[in-house]
Amino acid sequence: MFSLPLRDDARLAPLEIWHAEEFAVHMARAREHIRPWVGASFVTDDLDGARATLARYAERQAADGARLYGIWLSGELVGGVMFTDFSVAAGACEVGCWLEPAAEGRGLVTRACDALLDWAFTTRGLHRAEWHCRADNERSAAVAKRLGMTLEGVRREAWPYEGVRYDKQVWAVLAPERAAAV
Ligand SMILES: CC(C)(COP(=O)(O)OP(=O)(O)OC[C@H]1O[C@@H](n2cnc3c(N)ncnc32)[C@H](O)[C@@H]1OP(=O)(O)O)[C@@H](O)C(=O)NCCC(=O)NCCS
């Protein structure tokens, strides 16, 4: 299987249905850390749930839509990045990410998202990439900033979580901005 070297003995590669057991084990380490900050359907409790996530992404990838990639650090699945949305017709995509706690603070997600943006803009010719996060998710907003994204606006109380509605930030970078930055 192909993979892209990141840093610190880390690599980025497609995360597919055959990884379901490994993904479920990783999710057990990541679950409570990511739960407040990612879509509820991504936080699963068992092997069936992990497999359902991977199947959902595989189906969408088959239609040239969403895609999912894992990050392996020293051979262990520690997180990943994804196109939560990807539309050639609209010329736009949305990128997302997650890590288990032990893999934070190494620049892995920024490097991995850079690779996704390169592919979306250069290989696929998209014009716009978005990043959505809870407005109080400082680590996520910091990634968007490192990727050269601009905070375009706030969708007020658009993120319900455990009975509270949080604001959601929408960040984005356009193809010409990205080209000028690299
Ligand atoms: C959002 C999340 C993936 C960010 O993880 P992260 O480790 O901060 O992001 P990166 O992998 O890009 O690493 C950046 C960190 O590594 C450090 N770093 C070390 N070497 C680096 C390098 N070569 N390049 C860039 N950053 C580097 C940076 O200083 C930064 O650490 P700091 O914030 O303490 O200064 C993580 O906090 C997470 O999984 N949170 C829960 C789920 C979540 O919020 N997902 C996003 C939903 S919108």
The ligand as a Gaussian input file, in Angstrom:
#p B3LYP/6-31G(d) Opt

LIG

0 1
 C       -7.152000      19.430000      16.299000
 C       -5.951000      18.522000      16.533000
 C       -5.871000      17.464000      15.451000
 C       -4.695000      19.410000      16.482000
 O       -3.573000      18.639000      16.864000
 P       -2.150000      19.348000      16.973000
 O       -1.178000      18.379000      17.426000
 O       -2.315000      20.625000      17.729000
 O       -1.880000      19.781000      15.453000
 P       -0.599000      19.401000      14.576000
 O       -0.500000      17.933000      14.415000
 O       -0.681000      20.224000      13.359000
 O        0.607000      19.862000      15.491000
 C        0.765000      21.223000      15.837000
 C        1.472000      21.267000      17.150000
 O        2.735000      20.616000      16.983000
 C        3.775000      21.562000      17.210000
 N        4.799000      21.255000      16.213000
 C        5.935000      20.596000      16.490000
 N        6.638000      20.468000      15.374000
 C        5.946000      21.062000      14.383000
 C        6.178000      21.253000      13.015000
 N        7.296000      20.817000      12.450000
 N        5.252000      21.877000      12.265000
 C        4.114000      22.349000      12.814000
 N        3.838000      22.187000      14.144000
 C        4.756000      21.559000      14.916000
 C        3.138000      22.920000      17.045000
 O        3.856000      23.894000      17.772000
 C        1.773000      22.647000      17.647000
 O        1.845000      22.531000      19.037000
 P        1.308000      23.703000      20.011000
 O       -0.107000      23.966000      19.613000
 O        1.439000      23.105000      21.345000
 O        2.198000      24.853000      19.726000
 C       -6.021000      17.815000      17.910000
 O       -5.961000      18.779000      18.941000
 C       -7.276000      16.969000      18.094000
 O       -7.352000      15.854000      17.629000
 N       -8.281000      17.523000      18.798000
 C       -9.516000      16.792000      19.028000
 C      -10.279000      16.532000      17.727000
 C      -10.488000      17.806000      16.948000
 O      -10.608000      18.886000      17.492000
 N      -10.538000      17.679000      15.617000
 C      -10.766000      18.813000      14.748000
 C      -12.223000      19.016000      14.567000
 S      -12.563000      20.537000      13.685000

